[in-house]
Structures are given as structure tokens and as C-alpha cells.
């Protein structure tokens, strides 16, 4: 049967450690050829999978975040947060969470947030007496919120697949993202106080007052205001907002801070093109896999099987969350969206579930996967940045993993947390 061959080939390639995007594409192409569906459809579907206007926001948001990082905006935001929260006790942990959540509203990517902020925040926490593995774990955990707080690359992919509104999905992530950040903050404060960490260190005291720090960081702080304010104010679409964010970041870096030269811009364009290319290749191959799965009947088979066990909604939700958590430990979010959503959309419609809430719940599961071994991409980036063995960061992540699971339980059981703002703005 072609649909079982599709699953078997994909699973075999994953076991052989073939990259997920390549495994998806190879399995789809083989089944399309074997089932005589017309190999010529591969090129058409590959192009159609990424020829989607909302997906243009992805390279623009990646580029905007990279420009802001190279322009030195991250350092100014950290200095402002330190001036506001001080340098005693758990203040460094609070500073880390606030800055990471803000940066998530710029980059939309967890690993990118760790890479941008880790070199600044982890040494700061270490100088204030925190354990270095704890600092690495906190930055990784705080950065998971990046794909929940808008603008989120993950939400763009989700909304594109379910034919929903990207802007509506963005606004739905605000309260869940803040709630997750709050619970992570509680876990951090409890851990810091139990260990007796945190001290005043002159080297960490900002040389300027709070007013000066606000002036220095003002232009960077305006970036999410312009992007999100323009989207929610109806001035432009999320894709247009991403392009505006790029030009704003260039304006700030070149003319305000004067920290960007032509070589910096060229290097940023190259690195952003590579990152965007990797993501869009996965999108294209995953889209082809989803088309093949639908054509050979795999989607209908699995959807009917799920509907047959979905009588008890609470248990079915628990099963879905467990499935996403396990998949999130092993694969990237984009591949999981394309693998599972074609099967789950008919089930979601049959059960009358709100797709916006469903998207927030699913994405939070995948965010938790970024800090859950064995793959845990945020933890590996954090280990590289901090110089700590990954095993020590795995141990330190446990309190934040528990806090994230509490947030997931609340968002699953209380759908209105994800629905209240979309209903206020769009319904």
C-alpha cells in the first residue's frame, strides 16, 4: 500500500539520520514515482509549496532580527533591563526573561534568540554568582517563548497550512506567551533563592542612569511597536510588516546607532539567506509530502482512525499533547506541522475546536520540545554559546520544563486564554 510505504520510507530515513527535510522529500518522490502519480508534479508542488504570500514574512523577519543583532540593539536592551531591575538577587534572572521575551518579538525564533542573547546574558548571570549551567538553561527556556509571542515564524507556518489569519494567530499568542514567561520567572526566582545566588558586582552596573539607558534603547524598543502596531492597526499585513521591520532595522543601525557598515549588511544578508533557505526547503519538501499523503489516502485513513477514538475529548487532547511533546523532542516544528496538521484538520473541524486556540496549544508543545532532550535545539545552541557540557544544561533545565508544562496545561484547559484577544480584535 502506497500510504504505508510513505511512512515506512520516511521513518527509515530518519533512523539513518537523514535530515528531516530530505527524508520528507525523498519519501514523497519515491511514492509518487512508485504509485505512478506523475513525477512531473514534483516540480509544480515544490514551487507551489513556497509560492505563498504569507510565507514571504519568514525571510523578512529573519533578516530584521539579524540586522538588529548586528547593529548592537541587543546590548542596549540588556543595559536598559539591568538599569530597571537592578543587580541583586534574582534581578539578573528577571532581566534575562524580559530581554528574551522582547527579543522574541523581533526574531520569532528560539535558537536565534539564544544565539543573539546568550553571549551577553550568560556571562552577566555568571558574574553575579549564578551557576553557569543554570544561566544557559534559563536563556534557552526564556527563548522558547519566542515562537509563542508574536511575530512568530511558527504561527506563520501554522496559519498558512490551516488557511487561517496570520494576524489573528499572532494576537492569540500574546496572553499564552506572557503566561509562560511569568511561570518561567517564578521557577527562576525560586531556584535562585534556594541556591542563594545573586550579588552586586560593579562590572555589571550600567554606567548610565535609567533615563540614558531608555534613550539609547528607544529606537530598538520601537521595532516591535511598529511591526505589531501596524498589523493590529490595520496599516499593513504581517508580510508587509516584516518588510517594514527590515527597513526600520536598517535605518536604526545605519543612521541612528551608526553601527552597521556595508560589510556588516552583506554578512547579515548572507547568513539570513542561508537560514531562510533551510526553512523554506523544509516547507517545500514537507508540502510535497503532505500532498502525497493526501493523494494516496493516508490522510483520510489516519483522520478516520483518530475520529474513532476522539469520543472522549479530554483524553484525546491529552493524547495529542503527548504526541506533540514526543515529536517536538525529535523533530523541528515546521516538519511536525506538515506531518500532523493535514490529518488533524478534519478532526478539529469535526469536533468543533477553535483553530486559533488549537494552533497556540500545538505551538507551545513544540516550543517545549526546543528545551526537551534528546534534540532540544535551544539547549544545544546554549551549550555552544556558554561552553558548558550539554548534560549539565539538561539537568538545570528541569525547573523550567516543569513550569512550561504547567503553562501548557492551563492553555489546554482554558481555551479563552488564547481566544479573548482574537475575539476582541477580529471577531
CORUR-V981500 format. One record per backbone hydrogen bond with DSSP energy under -0.5 kcal/mol. CO is the residue of the C=O (numbers start at 0). NH is the residue of the N-H. If there is no record, write none. Layout:
co=CO nh=NH
co=CO nh=NH
This chain:
co=0 nh=4
co=1 nh=5
co=2 nh=6
co=3 nh=7
co=4 nh=8
co=5 nh=9
co=6 nh=10
co=7 nh=11
co=8 nh=12
co=9 nh=13
co=10 nh=14
co=11 nh=15
co=12 nh=17
co=13 nh=16
co=18 nh=22
co=19 nh=23
co=20 nh=24
co=21 nh=25
co=22 nh=26
co=23 nh=27
co=24 nh=28
co=25 nh=29
co=26 nh=30
co=27 nh=31
co=28 nh=32
co=29 nh=33
co=30 nh=34
co=31 nh=36
co=31 nh=37
co=32 nh=35
co=37 nh=40
co=38 nh=41
co=39 nh=43
co=40 nh=44
co=41 nh=45
co=42 nh=46
co=43 nh=47
co=44 nh=48
co=45 nh=49
co=46 nh=49
co=46 nh=50
co=49 nh=51
co=51 nh=54
co=51 nh=55
co=52 nh=55
co=53 nh=56
co=54 nh=57
co=54 nh=58
co=55 nh=59
co=56 nh=60
co=57 nh=61
co=58 nh=62
co=59 nh=63
co=60 nh=64
co=61 nh=65
co=62 nh=66
co=63 nh=67
co=64 nh=68
co=65 nh=69
co=66 nh=70
co=67 nh=72
co=67 nh=73
co=68 nh=71
co=71 nh=75
co=72 nh=76
co=73 nh=77
co=74 nh=78
co=75 nh=79
co=76 nh=80
co=77 nh=81
co=78 nh=82
co=79 nh=83
co=80 nh=84
co=81 nh=85
co=87 nh=90
co=88 nh=91
co=89 nh=93
co=90 nh=94
co=91 nh=95
co=92 nh=96
co=93 nh=97
co=94 nh=98
co=95 nh=99
co=96 nh=100
co=97 nh=101
co=98 nh=102
co=99 nh=103
co=100 nh=104
co=101 nh=104
co=102 nh=105
co=102 nh=106
co=103 nh=107
co=107 nh=152
co=108 nh=112
co=109 nh=113
co=110 nh=114
co=111 nh=115
co=112 nh=116
co=113 nh=117
co=116 nh=119
co=116 nh=120
co=117 nh=121
co=117 nh=122
co=119 nh=123
co=120 nh=124
co=121 nh=125
co=122 nh=126
co=123 nh=127
co=124 nh=129
co=125 nh=128
co=127 nh=197
co=130 nh=134
co=131 nh=135
co=132 nh=136
co=133 nh=137
co=134 nh=138
co=135 nh=139
co=136 nh=140
co=137 nh=141
co=138 nh=142
co=139 nh=143
co=140 nh=143
co=140 nh=144
co=141 nh=144
co=142 nh=145
co=143 nh=146
co=144 nh=147
co=144 nh=148
co=151 nh=155
co=152 nh=156
co=153 nh=157
co=154 nh=158
co=155 nh=159
co=156 nh=160
co=157 nh=161
co=158 nh=163
co=159 nh=162
co=163 nh=165
co=164 nh=168
co=165 nh=169
co=166 nh=170
co=167 nh=171
co=168 nh=172
co=169 nh=172
co=170 nh=173
co=171 nh=175
co=172 nh=176
co=173 nh=177
co=174 nh=178
co=175 nh=179
co=176 nh=180
co=177 nh=181
co=178 nh=182
co=179 nh=183
co=180 nh=184
co=181 nh=185
co=182 nh=186
co=183 nh=187
co=184 nh=188
co=185 nh=189
co=186 nh=190
co=187 nh=191
co=188 nh=192
co=189 nh=193
co=190 nh=194
co=191 nh=195
co=191 nh=196
co=200 nh=203
co=200 nh=204
co=201 nh=204
co=203 nh=205
co=208 nh=212
co=209 nh=213
co=210 nh=214
co=211 nh=215
co=212 nh=216
co=213 nh=217
co=216 nh=220
co=217 nh=221
co=219 nh=222
co=220 nh=224
co=221 nh=225
co=222 nh=226
co=223 nh=227
co=223 nh=228
co=224 nh=228
co=225 nh=229
co=226 nh=230
co=227 nh=231
co=228 nh=232
co=229 nh=234
co=229 nh=235
co=230 nh=233
co=236 nh=240
co=237 nh=241
co=238 nh=242
co=239 nh=243
co=240 nh=244
co=241 nh=245
co=242 nh=246
co=243 nh=247
co=244 nh=248
co=245 nh=249
co=246 nh=250
co=247 nh=251
co=248 nh=252
co=249 nh=253
co=250 nh=254
co=250 nh=255
co=251 nh=255
co=251 nh=256
co=251 nh=257
co=252 nh=258
co=252 nh=259
co=258 nh=260
co=260 nh=264
co=261 nh=265
co=262 nh=266
co=263 nh=267
co=264 nh=268
co=265 nh=269
co=266 nh=270
co=267 nh=271
co=268 nh=272
co=269 nh=273
co=270 nh=274
co=271 nh=275
co=272 nh=276
co=273 nh=277
co=274 nh=278
co=275 nh=279
co=276 nh=280
co=277 nh=281
co=278 nh=282
co=279 nh=283
co=280 nh=284
co=281 nh=285
co=282 nh=286
co=283 nh=287
co=284 nh=288
co=285 nh=289
co=286 nh=290
co=287 nh=291
co=288 nh=292
co=289 nh=293
co=290 nh=294
co=291 nh=295
co=292 nh=297
co=292 nh=298
co=293 nh=296
co=296 nh=300
co=297 nh=301
co=298 nh=302
co=299 nh=303
co=300 nh=304
co=301 nh=305
co=302 nh=306
co=303 nh=307
co=304 nh=308
co=305 nh=308
co=306 nh=309
co=310 nh=312
co=311 nh=315
co=312 nh=316
co=313 nh=317
co=314 nh=318
co=315 nh=319
co=316 nh=320
co=317 nh=321
co=318 nh=322
co=319 nh=323
co=320 nh=324
co=321 nh=325
co=322 nh=326
co=323 nh=327
co=324 nh=328
co=325 nh=328
co=325 nh=329
co=326 nh=329
co=326 nh=330
co=328 nh=374
co=331 nh=335
co=332 nh=336
co=333 nh=337
co=334 nh=338
co=335 nh=339
co=336 nh=340
co=339 nh=342
co=339 nh=343
co=340 nh=344
co=341 nh=345
co=342 nh=346
co=343 nh=347
co=344 nh=348
co=345 nh=349
co=346 nh=350
co=347 nh=351
co=347 nh=352
co=348 nh=351
co=353 nh=357
co=354 nh=358
co=355 nh=359
co=356 nh=360
co=357 nh=361
co=358 nh=362
co=359 nh=363
co=360 nh=364
co=361 nh=365
co=362 nh=366
co=363 nh=367
co=364 nh=368
co=365 nh=369
co=366 nh=369
co=367 nh=370
co=368 nh=371
co=368 nh=375
co=369 nh=377
co=369 nh=378
co=370 nh=372
co=371 nh=375
co=375 nh=378
co=375 nh=379
co=376 nh=380
co=377 nh=381
co=378 nh=382
co=379 nh=383
co=380 nh=384
co=381 nh=385
co=382 nh=386
co=388 nh=391
co=388 nh=392
co=389 nh=393
co=390 nh=394
co=391 nh=395
co=392 nh=396
co=394 nh=397
co=396 nh=400
co=397 nh=401
co=398 nh=402
co=399 nh=403
co=400 nh=404
co=401 nh=405
co=402 nh=406
co=403 nh=407
co=404 nh=408
co=405 nh=409
co=406 nh=410
co=407 nh=411
co=408 nh=412
co=409 nh=413
co=413 nh=416
co=414 nh=417
co=414 nh=418
co=415 nh=419
co=418 nh=422
co=419 nh=423
co=420 nh=424
co=421 nh=425
co=421 nh=426
co=422 nh=426
